């Protein structure tokens, strides 16, 4: 199903952000008025989904979160990440571990575009001599909060899957939760 917000926003879970031919799709940007209207529509769907989640109607909540994703412009990485993280929470409640891992990973990937991991930042600085952290109206604290939730949700799902799959990515997940400053470090 094509997205109202962006016909190219839907991509396969195996290769997020890539078209079927392996290339990155062109990103459509909306006027401030269009973006605000799409975001308002997305937020209405999200509120309904949150209510359904609170009523333990998780499958219905997933459907509403999906509708919210379809309305949300795909370049609003924080908003997309929050919705994907909420979808992961629904899948956890439904004990659909693989879907929870997929949704949580998609959330983390969206957040990484806002605040790339340290290695990616350093590589980019070396390449062009500039800091590539994207400026956003969203605070770094908010990004880290959602990232921590998504990492924990993914870890829970991987743990429930059991076996070696539970250990896959454990180090990367642990590194993603390190504090940005040393205030909380020993």
ABEGO torsion letter per residue (X at the ends): XBBAABAAABBBAABBGBBAAGBBBBBBBBBAAAAAAAAAAAAAAAAAAAAAAAAGBAAAAAAAAAAAAAABBAABAAAAAAAAAAAAAAAAAAGBAAAAAAAAAAAAAAAAAABBBAAAAAAAAAAAGBBABBBBABBAAAAAAAAAAAAAAAAAAAAAAEEAAAABGAAAAAAAABBABAAABX
